Amino acid sequence: MAAHEVVNALGPYLVAFLLACLWALTEVIQTFRSDLRRALWSRWSGLLIGVNGAFALLVFLLARSAFPSAHPYLLALATGVGWQAFIRTRINLLQPLSPAMGEAVSLSLADLYGRFQRFCWEQINQSLLYGRIRLLERAVRLPVEELERQVRLFAHASALHPPEQVEAHLRKLRDRGQEEQALALAAYLLNQGGYDFLQELLRGREGDVRIGPPPHPLPAQQPADR
């Protein structure tokens, strides 16, 4: 078989697979945008993306069987973009002979996929928690004034976070205790700026600013994963 024949035969399958993977990748980016690099390295992200692609291939195979005369690339595009509409249908496993015998036993593919997706989200979140907690522990040792200053600098440097909105947020925090303020400010930098941003910020500031002791004794830290 010539090379162009192989490409023509496998091309539609590759298009459907890649579009479905791109859909799943977009979901990961939207959900874990504050810690995107580490989230994408999680094996659970790879599993979610791979399952999306595999499911799209299955739907594409079924669509080709149902519509053999359809243009394969157009069908692949429709499958890759809209395969999730297919899983919203319910599959009847047991159909009663008459309405008097009760309701049909059905399977919701959308429910199964939603459960699987939430499970992957939870596992990705679990894989990120330890590093995020350790980073917050380092951040709250900075003086509250320094954390507040960094939040202001972030707001003025950002094209998406109006300084007036951040100032309103800072005013709300002033009624809280020092420890709660420090944690809220550090969490703001982590969630809005991202894990890598806060990590780089701490690397630059921990040597310049005198770090105080943590508010409470911390348990012995486990060695960092390599």
N, C-alpha and C positions, 0 to 999 in steps of 0.2 A: 504494500500500500504506500502510495506517494505521501510526501510530507504534507502537501496541501490538503489531501484527502483526510489525513489524521486530524489536521486543524479544523477542517469543516465538520468532522464527526464529533470532536470533543469540545469545540468552541462554545456551542450553546450551553453545555453542561457547566463549563468554566464560568460563563457569564452569570448564570443563575447562582452558582456557588459563591462567586465573589460579591455579587450584590447583596446576598443574604448575610455574608460575613461583614460587609460594610455596614449593614443595618445594625447588627449586633455590636460592632465596634463603636458606632455612634451612641448606642445606649450606654456602653461602659464609659465613654467620654463624658456624657451628660451627667451620669450618676456619681462618678468619682473624679470630677474635674480638679478638685483641690489636691489630689494625690494620684495624678494620672499615670505618671511613669511607673510607680510601684504597682498600681492596680493592673496595668497592662502586662506586667511581668508575672502576675499571679497565674497559676495553672488553671484556676477557676475561670478566669477571663478567656483563656484559650479553649477551655471546654465549652463555655457558652457560645463563643464564636463558631467553633467547629460544629456544634449541634445545630446551630442556625443554618450553616451551610449544608449539612447533611440532610436536614429536613427539607430545605429548598430543592435539593436534588431529587428527593423522593417525590415531592409535589410535581416537579418538572417531568419525571418519568410517567406519573399518572396523567399529566396533561397531554403529553405526547401520545399516550395510548388512546386518550379520549378524542384528541384532535390531530390525527396523523397528517392531515393536509395543511395544517397551519405552518407558517414560516417559523423555522426553529429558533432563530434569533429573536424575533418578536415575542415568541412564546417564552423564551428564556428571560427576556426583559420583564415581561408581565409577571412571571413566576418570582424572579428575584426581588421585585419591588412589592408585589402584592401577595406573597405566599401566606402572610399572617392572616389574610382574610379567609383563607381556606380552613385554618385551624379553629375559626369561630363556629364552624358547623359542628353539629352533634351527630355522633355515630350511634345508631340503635343496635345494641348487642342482642337484646331479646325483645321481640315484638309480639304482644298478646294477640290471640286469634280474634278476640272481640273486646270492645271497650269495657264490658262488664268484668273482664278478667284483670283489670288494673292497667296501670301505665307501663309504657315501654321502659326497659332498662337501657339507658344511653350513656355514652362516654363523651365528655367534653374535652376536646383536644386543647382548647384555649385554657381550660382550667389546669390541665396537666402541664402545659407549657408555662403558665403563670407560676405554678408551684416550683417548677424547675428553675425558672428565672430568679424567683425570690431566694431559693436555696443558694444559687450561685452568688447573688448579691451579698447574702449573709456570710458566705465563706470568704469572699473577697474582702469584706469589711473586717472579718476576724483576722485575716492575714496582714492587715494594715494597722490594727489597733496598737500592738506593742510598740512599734516605732513611733506612732503619733503620740502615745502617752509619754514615752521617754523624751520626745521633743518638747512637749508641753512642760514637763518637769524642769527642763533646762531653761525654758523661756520664763517661767514664773519666778525664777531666782533673780531676774533683772529687776531693778527698781520700777515701781509703778509709773513714775514720771518718765522713765526711759521708754517703757512700753507704750505709754500714751503718745509720746513724741513720735515713735515709729509708726503708730497707727495714723497720725496726722500726715506724716511724710508719705505714707502709702496712699492716703486719700488724695493728696495734691498731685502725686505722680501718676495716679491711675486715670485712665480715660473713661472708666466705667463707673467709678464710685465718687459721686459729688461730695466735696468737702463739707457742705452744709449738712448732708445726711449723716456723715460720720460724726460731726460735732454734736448733733442731736443724740446720737448713740452714746457718745462719751459723757454727756450731761446726765444721762440716765444711770450711768455706772457710778457716779460720784457719791450716791447715797449708800453704796455697798461698802463692805469692809475691804481692807487692803488685799487680803488673799483672794477674795472673790473678784475684785477688780483686776488683779493680775491675771487670774485664770481667764476671765472674759476677754481681756485685751489680747492675751496670747492666742486664745481660740479664734478671735477675729482674724488675726494675722495668718493663722494656719488655714482657716476655712476660705478666706477671701484671697489671700496671696498664694496659698498652696504650700505643700510640704517642703519642696525644694527651696522656695522663697524664704520660708522661716528658717530653714536649716542654714542657708547661706548668710542670712541676717545675723543669726547667733554666732556663726563663725567669726564674723567681723566685729561683733559687739562684745563678746565675752572677754576678749583681751583688753578692750578699752574701758569697759565699765566694771566696777567692782561688784562681783557677784555675791549676794547675801546667801545665808543658809536657807534651805527649804523651810516653808512654814511649819511642817511637821516632819518627824523622822521618816525617812523613806526606807522601804524594804531593800534588802540587798539586790542589786541589779543582776540579772542574768547576763551571760556573755552574749554579745550581739551576734545575730545570725550572719554567716558568711555567704 
